[in-house]
């Protein structure tokens, strides 16, 4: 292992990275709180400012993937569609198989300049999570409790609020609702059999209600629907901890524009939820076929393109590092020079708490600690 690789694997480096992320994130959250006074005065200015503030947080995560771990991400797509990416509002359907698939989705957004403004459909619990959850609140992210009877009105209202959004945005949606595991897949396919739906090898059954409502509410706002399928070469099993350790992965992302000029699609499926459901199930059968082909050939049926890496994620991180590390080191030197046992013990205690906090944040992304939503909900459907 070279010296750079050795340093990347050291826990002290991880602590410093997390320190920068946590402190800068809380500072940005605090600034976002003050932007609320702009909402009744100039809502669009509030939105534009919060897009930039959110970018300061989310781009630090993308920096870890792009610059720290050096992960390669090859995009397979139609060259004609490629030139439209980032220049139009779109719904992006993602598969949900890996611990860092959300990070690769953010990387996709970053390469085309829509990272700060992009939206997701997220579980309500995340809105209480400091930094990212609070950032999403100011970005008008759509949160749901995963109980459709309770969620429908809230989701519709929040989606309709995005109809006058001033920035180009991508709405990222994991239609499977939860991350793929073998246990969840078995339960999901039991539901497919009970409902007479085609079985899928590599995906869970898509949850169609959220997608149908998203499409209906964003008509005349969103121009296209992109279907994306993410895989990693050589059977790599990427983790956030691996990224933090500087491990390099090799991602392949297949993106196809399945609908353009969304209104023409909505003329066929505007109100009929069943037709929209049928369309989405067919899409997932196609995704399964692409996954099968990738496992067989190691490639996708499209032109490989590597979008240029932009410097802004690294520059943003360097800014916060320079701003926050100097006072930290100065404080540390003063504490050591003081010679106080109580002071040093307090510092050691803070380090331990920080270590636990870092491990907890990483644990949120781990598959074996993922949501039981797919298990419980599918079991209820079978009863």
C-alpha positions as CSV (number, residue, x, y, z in Angstrom):
1,X,0.0,0.0,0.0
2,X,1.4,3.5,-0.9
3,X,1.6,6.3,1.6
4,X,-1.6,8.0,0.2
5,X,-3.6,4.8,0.5
6,X,-2.3,4.2,4.0
7,X,-3.3,7.7,5.1
8,X,-6.8,7.2,3.6
9,X,-7.3,4.1,5.7
10,X,-6.4,5.8,9.0
11,X,-9.2,6.5,11.4
12,X,-7.8,9.9,12.3
13,X,-8.4,11.0,8.7
14,X,-11.9,9.7,8.8
15,X,-12.5,11.7,12.0
16,X,-11.2,14.9,10.4
17,X,-13.4,14.4,7.3
18,X,-16.5,13.7,9.4
19,X,-15.6,16.7,11.6
20,X,-15.6,19.0,8.6
21,X,-18.8,17.5,7.3
22,X,-20.7,17.7,10.6
23,X,-19.5,21.2,11.6
24,X,-20.0,22.7,8.2
25,X,-23.3,20.9,7.9
26,X,-24.6,22.4,11.1
27,X,-23.4,25.8,10.2
28,X,-25.2,25.6,6.8
29,X,-28.4,24.3,8.6
30,X,-28.2,27.3,10.9
31,X,-27.9,29.6,7.9
32,X,-30.8,27.9,6.2
33,X,-32.9,28.5,9.3
34,X,-32.4,32.3,8.8
35,X,-33.4,32.0,5.1
36,X,-37.0,31.3,6.2
37,X,-37.6,35.0,6.5
38,X,-37.3,35.2,2.7
39,X,-40.1,32.7,2.1
40,X,-43.0,35.2,2.5
41,X,-41.0,38.0,0.8
42,X,-39.4,36.2,-2.2
43,X,-40.0,32.5,-2.3
44,X,-37.9,32.0,-5.5
45,X,-34.9,33.7,-3.9
46,X,-35.3,31.5,-0.9
47,X,-35.2,28.4,-3.2
48,X,-32.2,29.5,-5.2
49,X,-30.2,30.3,-2.0
50,X,-31.1,26.9,-0.5
51,X,-30.1,25.1,-3.6
52,X,-26.6,26.6,-3.2
53,X,-26.5,25.9,0.5
54,X,-27.6,22.3,0.0
55,X,-24.9,21.8,-2.6
56,X,-22.3,22.8,0.0
57,X,-23.4,19.7,2.1
58,X,-24.2,17.1,-0.5
59,X,-21.2,17.9,-2.6
60,X,-18.9,16.8,0.3
61,X,-20.3,13.3,0.0
62,X,-19.8,13.3,-3.7
63,X,-16.2,14.6,-3.2
64,X,-15.5,11.4,-1.1
65,X,-16.7,9.2,-4.0
66,X,-15.0,11.2,-6.8
67,X,-11.8,12.5,-5.3
68,X,-11.1,10.6,-2.1
69,X,-11.9,7.1,-3.3
70,X,-11.4,7.9,-7.0
71,X,-14.3,5.7,-8.0
72,X,-14.9,5.6,-11.7
73,X,-18.4,6.0,-13.0
74,X,-19.0,5.1,-16.6
75,X,-22.3,6.2,-18.1
76,X,-24.0,4.1,-20.8
77,X,-26.5,6.1,-22.7
78,X,-27.8,7.4,-26.0
79,X,-25.5,10.3,-27.2
80,X,-28.6,12.3,-28.3
81,X,-30.1,12.0,-24.8
82,X,-26.8,12.8,-23.2
83,X,-26.8,16.4,-24.4
84,X,-30.2,17.0,-22.7
85,X,-29.1,15.9,-19.2
86,X,-29.2,18.7,-16.8
87,X,-31.0,21.0,-19.2
88,X,-34.5,19.8,-18.4
89,X,-36.6,18.6,-15.4
90,X,-36.8,14.9,-15.2
91,X,-38.0,12.0,-13.1
92,X,-35.1,9.5,-12.6
93,X,-36.1,5.9,-11.7
94,X,-33.2,4.2,-9.8
95,X,-32.6,0.6,-8.7
96,X,-31.9,0.1,-5.0
97,X,-29.3,-2.7,-4.7
98,X,-26.2,-1.2,-3.1
99,X,-25.2,0.7,0.0
100,X,-23.9,3.6,-2.0
101,X,-26.4,3.7,-4.8
102,X,-27.7,7.0,-3.4
103,X,-24.2,8.4,-3.6
104,X,-23.9,7.3,-7.2
105,X,-27.2,8.9,-7.9
106,X,-25.9,12.2,-6.5
107,X,-22.7,11.8,-8.5
108,X,-24.9,11.5,-11.7
109,X,-26.7,14.7,-10.6
110,X,-23.4,16.5,-9.9
111,X,-21.9,15.7,-13.3
112,X,-24.8,17.5,-15.0
113,X,-25.2,20.4,-12.6
114,X,-28.4,19.5,-10.8
115,X,-27.1,18.2,-7.5
116,X,-28.1,21.2,-5.4
117,X,-31.7,21.2,-6.6
118,X,-32.5,17.5,-7.0
119,X,-35.4,16.0,-5.1
120,X,-36.2,12.6,-3.7
121,X,-39.2,10.8,-2.1
122,X,-37.8,10.0,1.4
123,X,-39.1,8.4,4.6
124,X,-40.3,10.8,7.2
125,X,-37.8,9.7,9.8
126,X,-34.9,11.2,7.7
127,X,-36.4,14.7,8.1
128,X,-35.3,14.6,11.8
129,X,-31.7,13.7,11.0
130,X,-29.4,16.6,11.5
131,X,-27.5,18.0,8.4
132,X,-28.9,16.0,5.5
133,X,-32.4,15.6,6.8
134,X,-32.6,19.2,7.8
135,X,-31.0,20.3,4.5
136,X,-33.7,18.3,2.7
137,X,-36.4,20.1,4.7
138,X,-35.3,23.5,3.2
139,X,-35.1,21.9,-0.2
140,X,-38.8,21.0,-0.1
141,X,-38.0,17.3,-0.3
142,X,-41.1,15.1,-0.3
143,X,-41.2,13.1,3.0
144,X,-43.7,10.2,3.6
145,X,-44.6,7.8,6.4
146,X,-44.9,4.9,4.0
147,X,-48.5,4.5,4.9
148,X,-50.2,5.5,1.7
149,X,-53.6,6.4,3.2
150,X,-51.9,8.9,5.4
151,X,-49.3,10.0,2.8
152,X,-51.3,10.7,-0.3
153,X,-52.5,14.2,0.6
154,X,-49.2,15.3,1.9
155,X,-47.2,13.9,-1.1
156,X,-49.6,15.5,-3.6
157,X,-49.4,18.9,-1.9
158,X,-45.6,18.8,-1.7
159,X,-45.3,17.7,-5.3
160,X,-47.7,20.4,-6.5
161,X,-45.5,23.0,-4.7
162,X,-42.6,22.1,-7.0
163,X,-44.5,23.1,-10.1
164,X,-43.0,26.6,-10.0
165,X,-39.5,25.6,-8.9
166,X,-37.0,28.1,-10.4
167,X,-34.1,25.7,-10.9
168,X,-33.8,22.6,-13.2
169,X,-34.2,19.6,-11.0
170,X,-34.3,15.8,-11.2
171,X,-36.7,13.9,-9.0
172,X,-34.9,10.7,-8.0
173,X,-37.2,7.9,-7.1
174,X,-36.6,4.3,-5.9
175,X,-39.8,2.6,-6.9
176,X,-38.9,-0.6,-5.0
177,X,-39.4,1.4,-1.8
178,X,-36.6,-0.3,0.0
179,X,-33.1,-1.8,-0.7
180,X,-32.9,-5.2,-2.3
181,X,-32.0,-8.2,-0.1
182,X,-32.6,-11.9,-0.7
183,X,-35.2,-12.1,2.1
184,X,-37.1,-9.1,0.8
185,X,-36.9,-10.5,-2.8
186,X,-38.4,-13.8,-1.8
187,X,-41.3,-12.1,0.0
188,X,-41.8,-9.7,-3.0
189,X,-41.9,-12.6,-5.5
190,X,-44.5,-14.4,-3.3
191,X,-46.6,-11.3,-3.6
192,X,-46.0,-11.3,-7.4
193,X,-47.2,-14.9,-7.6
194,X,-50.3,-14.2,-5.5
195,X,-51.2,-11.2,-7.7
196,X,-50.4,-12.8,-11.0
197,X,-47.5,-10.4,-11.8
198,X,-44.4,-11.5,-13.7
199,X,-41.5,-12.4,-11.4
200,X,-38.3,-10.5,-11.3
201,X,-34.8,-11.9,-10.7
202,X,-32.9,-8.9,-9.7
203,X,-35.5,-6.3,-8.4
204,X,-38.3,-6.1,-6.0
205,X,-41.8,-5.4,-7.2
206,X,-42.1,-1.6,-7.9
207,X,-44.5,0.3,-5.7
208,X,-46.6,2.1,-8.3
209,X,-48.8,4.5,-6.4
210,X,-46.0,6.9,-5.5
211,X,-44.7,6.9,-9.1
212,X,-48.2,7.5,-10.5
213,X,-48.9,10.4,-8.2
214,X,-45.4,11.9,-9.0
215,X,-46.0,11.7,-12.7
216,X,-49.5,13.2,-12.4
217,X,-48.5,16.1,-10.1
218,X,-45.4,17.1,-12.2
219,X,-47.1,17.2,-15.6
220,X,-46.1,20.3,-17.6
221,X,-43.1,20.7,-15.3
222,X,-41.1,17.5,-15.9
223,X,-40.1,16.9,-19.5
224,X,-38.7,13.3,-19.4
225,X,-38.5,10.1,-17.4
226,X,-35.0,8.5,-17.2
227,X,-34.6,4.9,-16.3
228,X,-31.2,4.1,-14.7
229,X,-29.7,0.8,-13.7
230,X,-26.5,0.8,-11.6
231,X,-24.0,-2.0,-11.3
232,X,-20.4,-2.5,-10.2
233,X,-17.7,-4.4,-12.1
234,X,-16.0,-7.6,-11.0
235,X,-18.8,-8.3,-8.5
236,X,-17.7,-5.4,-6.3
237,X,-19.7,-4.9,-3.2
238,X,-19.3,-1.1,-2.5
239,X,-19.9,0.3,1.0
240,X,-19.7,3.8,2.4
241,X,-17.0,2.6,4.8
242,X,-15.0,1.4,1.8
243,X,-15.3,4.8,0.2
244,X,-14.2,6.5,3.4
245,X,-11.2,4.1,3.4
246,X,-10.3,5.4,0.0
247,X,-11.2,2.1,-1.8
248,X,-11.7,2.6,-5.5
249,X,-14.8,1.1,-7.1
250,X,-15.9,0.8,-10.8
251,X,-19.5,1.8,-11.4
252,X,-21.4,1.3,-14.6
253,X,-24.7,3.3,-14.9
254,X,-27.1,2.6,-17.7
255,X,-29.4,5.6,-18.3
256,X,-32.1,5.5,-21.0
257,X,-34.7,8.1,-21.7
258,X,-37.9,6.1,-21.6
259,X,-40.3,9.1,-22.0
260,X,-39.7,12.5,-23.5
261,X,-42.2,15.2,-23.6
262,X,-44.0,13.8,-20.5
263,X,-47.3,15.3,-21.4
264,X,-47.7,12.9,-24.4
265,X,-47.3,10.0,-21.9
266,X,-49.8,11.6,-19.5
267,X,-52.4,11.9,-22.1
268,X,-52.5,8.1,-22.1
269,X,-52.1,7.6,-18.4
270,X,-53.2,10.8,-16.6
271,X,-55.8,9.5,-14.2
272,X,-55.8,5.7,-14.7
273,X,-53.6,4.4,-11.9
274,X,-53.9,0.8,-13.2
275,X,-52.5,1.7,-16.6
276,X,-49.6,3.5,-14.9
277,X,-49.0,0.5,-12.7
278,X,-48.9,-1.8,-15.8
279,X,-46.4,0.5,-17.5
280,X,-44.1,0.5,-14.5
281,X,-44.2,-3.3,-14.1
282,X,-43.3,-3.6,-17.7
283,X,-40.4,-1.2,-17.2
284,X,-39.1,-3.3,-14.4
285,X,-39.2,-6.4,-16.5
286,X,-37.0,-4.5,-19.0
287,X,-34.7,-3.5,-16.2
288,X,-34.4,-7.1,-15.1
289,X,-33.4,-8.1,-18.7
290,X,-30.7,-5.4,-18.8
291,X,-29.4,-6.6,-15.4
292,X,-29.3,-10.2,-16.8
293,X,-27.4,-9.0,-19.8
294,X,-24.9,-7.1,-17.7
295,X,-24.2,-10.1,-15.5
296,X,-23.7,-12.2,-18.7
297,X,-21.6,-9.7,-20.8
298,X,-20.3,-7.1,-18.3
299,X,-21.7,-4.2,-20.4
300,X,-24.9,-2.5,-21.3
301,X,-26.5,-2.0,-24.8
302,X,-25.4,1.7,-25.2
303,X,-22.5,3.9,-25.8
304,X,-20.1,4.2,-22.8
305,X,-19.4,7.9,-21.9
306,X,-17.4,9.2,-19.0
307,X,-18.9,12.7,-18.1
308,X,-16.2,15.2,-17.1
309,X,-15.5,15.5,-13.4
310,X,-16.2,19.0,-12.2
311,X,-13.9,20.7,-9.7
312,X,-16.6,22.3,-7.5
313,X,-17.0,19.4,-5.1
314,X,-13.3,19.4,-4.3
315,X,-13.1,23.2,-4.1
316,X,-16.1,23.3,-1.7
317,X,-14.5,20.7,0.6
318,X,-11.2,22.5,0.6
319,X,-12.9,25.7,1.6
320,X,-14.6,24.2,4.6
321,X,-11.4,22.2,5.5
322,X,-9.3,25.4,5.6
323,X,-12.0,27.3,7.5
324,X,-12.6,24.6,10.2
325,X,-9.3,22.7,10.6
326,X,-7.2,25.7,11.7
327,X,-9.3,26.5,14.9
328,X,-9.5,22.8,15.7
329,X,-5.7,22.4,15.6
330,X,-5.2,25.6,17.5
331,X,-7.6,24.4,20.2
332,X,-5.8,21.1,20.3
333,X,-2.4,22.7,20.8
334,X,-3.7,24.9,23.5
335,X,-5.2,21.9,25.3
336,X,-1.9,20.0,25.2
337,X,0.1,23.0,26.4
338,X,-2.3,23.5,29.3
339,X,-1.2,20.1,30.7
340,X,-4.6,19.7,32.5
341,X,-5.6,16.1,33.0
342,X,-9.3,17.1,33.0
343,X,-8.9,18.9,29.7
344,X,-7.2,16.0,28.0
345,X,-9.7,13.6,29.4
346,X,-12.5,15.7,28.1
347,X,-10.9,15.8,24.7
348,X,-10.5,12.0,24.7
349,X,-14.2,11.7,25.6
350,X,-15.2,13.9,22.7
351,X,-13.1,11.8,20.4
352,X,-14.8,8.7,21.6
353,X,-18.3,10.3,21.1
354,X,-17.3,11.4,17.7
355,X,-16.1,7.9,16.8
356,X,-19.4,6.4,17.8
357,X,-21.2,9.1,15.9
358,X,-19.2,8.5,12.7
359,X,-19.9,4.7,13.0
360,X,-23.6,5.4,13.5
361,X,-23.8,7.6,10.4
362,X,-22.1,4.9,8.3
363,X,-24.4,2.3,9.8
364,X,-27.4,4.1,8.4
365,X,-26.4,3.1,4.9
366,X,-25.6,-0.6,5.6
367,X,-27.8,-3.1,3.9
368,X,-27.9,-5.5,6.9
369,X,-29.3,-2.6,9.0
370,X,-31.7,-1.4,6.3
371,X,-35.4,-0.8,6.5
372,X,-37.8,-3.7,7.3
373,X,-40.4,-1.8,5.3
374,X,-40.3,-4.3,2.4
375,X,-40.6,-7.2,4.7
376,X,-43.4,-6.0,6.9
377,X,-45.5,-4.4,4.2
378,X,-45.3,-7.2,1.7
379,X,-46.3,-9.7,4.5
380,X,-49.3,-7.6,5.2
381,X,-50.3,-7.7,1.5
382,X,-50.2,-11.5,1.6
383,X,-52.6,-11.8,4.4
